[in-house]
Amino acid sequence: MSAEPPEDIDRAAIEAHARRTVEQTALRKVRKALDAIENAEDARRRSLRKVLIVCALLAAIGAWFLWGLIFGGGGVPKTPPMQVPATLQQKP
């Protein structure tokens, strides 16, 4: 009786190890790509949030300015009140 040569067993183990290594490398690349996508999405959300805050502040300042123009007394100049002289002048 002859036993199988150990070369076949070693080759199968090497192939299985190589396959696992390739799978792990592929999974790492996919994870890295997903992390990059998530980071880009987070940056987009942060910039959108900042833009919305700036727009809200500008809208509040604009509303305050318009409120002052409409309801404030400084928008339309008022004529000075008419002064009545203390004595009337006589016509000659």
C-alpha angles and dihedrals in degrees: 000000000000124000123225113271113260090232091079092051092048092047092051091050092048092049092049091049091048091050091051091048092051091048092049091048091051091049091050091052092049091048091050091051092049091049090052091050092048091049091051091050091049091051090049091050092049093050091047090051091051092049091050092050092050091048091050091050092049091048091051092049091048092049091049091050093049091046089055092049095048102039102021121094095226097075101074119040113231123221115243115256117264114259120220114211116240093231131029120233117240119233112232 
